Amino acid sequence: MMQEFWNSFLASFTLTIASEFGDKTFLTTSIFSLKYPRWLVFISSMFALTTMNIVSLFLGKITANIPTYIIETISIILFGLFGIKMIFDGYNMKQDMNVDLKQMEKIIENEIVTNKKKNDDQIQLSTILLSAKQNGGLQWAVGFGSFLGNFFTNSIAILCSTIVSEIISIRTVQIIGGFTFIFCSIFKYYYS
């Protein structure tokens, strides 16, 4: 039981960090923390992400009636596809994308206005799939891992917004996140 808890928790925590660190939510939180009170930005962001995770956990509970092998197969395929997409997006990013915070703000605003298709649903689907796989009430381990992953990434976004925007390449974070998803897909394939 304890091993299952740690597997669920670590999978959720790792995938949340891989998905959220360096994405639009992370960047938006960083930018808002430079303009508005940090505590308010942090609480607002955590409230939104926690609400999203709770909904994802309930959807996972609803889909728990689907046979396990189908959930396993879908999660392996989706994690692999998410990883490939993140790596592809990372390689196609401009090298100097994080040089100027004002420029980054404009890029994010343009993406929010022009993107009608949601590309940010990786963590929701991951949480739903991980939650659906859990038996015996271990969905809360997935939720707790996801919550702590969001807490970690939001804390970094808030506390280190200026430093992160100058030191860490968003392109690099995107590519590392992609490889993390692919690793999780391979891990699930061999150890499911």
HUMOMO-V67876 format. One record per backbone hydrogen bond with DSSP energy under -0.5 kcal/mol. CO is the residue of the C=O (numbers start at 1). NH is the residue of the N-H. E is the energy in kcal/mol with one decimal. If there is no record, write none. Layout:
<<CO | NH | E> <CO | NH | E>>
This chain:
<<1 | 5 | -2.1> <2 | 6 | -2.4> <3 | 7 | -2.4> <4 | 8 | -2.5> <5 | 9 | -3.0> <6 | 10 | -2.8> <7 | 11 | -2.1> <8 | 12 | -2.2> <9 | 13 | -2.9> <10 | 14 | -2.7> <11 | 15 | -2.2> <12 | 16 | -2.3> <13 | 17 | -2.2> <14 | 18 | -2.6> <15 | 19 | -2.1> <16 | 20 | -3.0> <17 | 21 | -2.4> <20 | 22 | -0.6> <20 | 23 | -1.7> <20 | 26 | -0.5> <23 | 27 | -2.6> <24 | 28 | -2.8> <25 | 29 | -2.5> <26 | 30 | -2.3> <27 | 31 | -2.6> <28 | 32 | -2.9> <29 | 33 | -2.1> <30 | 34 | -0.8> <31 | 34 | -0.9> <31 | 35 | -0.8> <32 | 35 | -0.8> <32 | 36 | -3.2> <37 | 41 | -2.1> <38 | 42 | -2.7> <39 | 43 | -2.5> <40 | 44 | -2.4> <41 | 45 | -2.6> <42 | 46 | -2.8> <43 | 47 | -2.4> <44 | 48 | -2.2> <45 | 49 | -2.6> <46 | 50 | -2.7> <47 | 51 | -2.3> <48 | 52 | -2.1> <49 | 53 | -2.2> <50 | 54 | -2.5> <51 | 55 | -2.2> <52 | 56 | -2.2> <53 | 57 | -2.6> <54 | 58 | -2.2> <55 | 59 | -2.3> <56 | 60 | -2.3> <57 | 61 | -2.2> <58 | 62 | -2.2> <59 | 63 | -2.1> <61 | 64 | -0.9> <62 | 65 | -0.8> <63 | 66 | -1.8> <67 | 70 | -0.8> <67 | 71 | -1.7> <68 | 72 | -3.0> <69 | 73 | -2.2> <70 | 74 | -2.7> <71 | 75 | -2.7> <72 | 76 | -2.5> <73 | 77 | -2.3> <74 | 78 | -2.9> <75 | 79 | -2.7> <76 | 80 | -2.0> <77 | 81 | -2.7> <78 | 82 | -3.2> <79 | 83 | -2.3> <80 | 84 | -2.5> <81 | 85 | -2.7> <82 | 86 | -2.7> <83 | 87 | -2.5> <84 | 88 | -2.7> <85 | 89 | -3.0> <86 | 90 | -2.5> <87 | 91 | -2.7> <88 | 92 | -1.6> <89 | 93 | -0.6> <90 | 93 | -0.9> <94 | 97 | -1.2> <96 | 99 | -1.6> <99 | 101 | -0.5> <100 | 104 | -2.2> <101 | 105 | -2.4> <102 | 106 | -1.9> <103 | 107 | -2.1> <104 | 108 | -2.6> <105 | 109 | -2.5> <106 | 110 | -2.5> <107 | 111 | -2.3> <108 | 112 | -2.5> <109 | 113 | -2.3> <110 | 114 | -3.0> <111 | 115 | -2.4> <114 | 116 | -0.8> <117 | 119 | -0.5> <121 | 125 | -2.3> <122 | 126 | -2.5> <123 | 127 | -2.6> <124 | 128 | -2.6> <125 | 129 | -2.7> <126 | 130 | -2.9> <127 | 131 | -2.5> <128 | 132 | -2.5> <129 | 133 | -1.5> <130 | 134 | -0.8> <131 | 134 | -0.8> <135 | 138 | -0.6> <137 | 140 | -0.8> <138 | 141 | -0.9> <138 | 142 | -1.2> <139 | 143 | -2.5> <140 | 144 | -2.6> <141 | 145 | -2.2> <142 | 146 | -2.4> <143 | 147 | -2.6> <144 | 148 | -2.6> <145 | 149 | -2.1> <146 | 150 | -2.4> <147 | 151 | -2.7> <148 | 152 | -2.6> <149 | 153 | -2.4> <150 | 154 | -2.7> <151 | 155 | -2.2> <152 | 156 | -2.1> <153 | 157 | -2.4> <154 | 158 | -2.6> <155 | 159 | -3.0> <156 | 160 | -2.1> <158 | 161 | -0.8> <160 | 164 | -3.7> <161 | 165 | -1.8> <162 | 166 | -1.0> <163 | 166 | -0.7> <163 | 167 | -2.4> <164 | 168 | -1.4> <169 | 173 | -2.2> <170 | 174 | -2.4> <171 | 175 | -2.1> <172 | 176 | -2.7> <173 | 177 | -2.5> <174 | 178 | -2.0> <175 | 179 | -2.2> <176 | 180 | -2.0> <177 | 181 | -2.1> <178 | 182 | -2.2> <179 | 183 | -2.7> <180 | 184 | -2.4> <181 | 185 | -2.2> <182 | 186 | -2.5> <183 | 187 | -3.0> <184 | 188 | -2.6> <185 | 189 | -2.0> <186 | 190 | -2.1> <187 | 191 | -2.3> <188 | 192 | -0.8>>
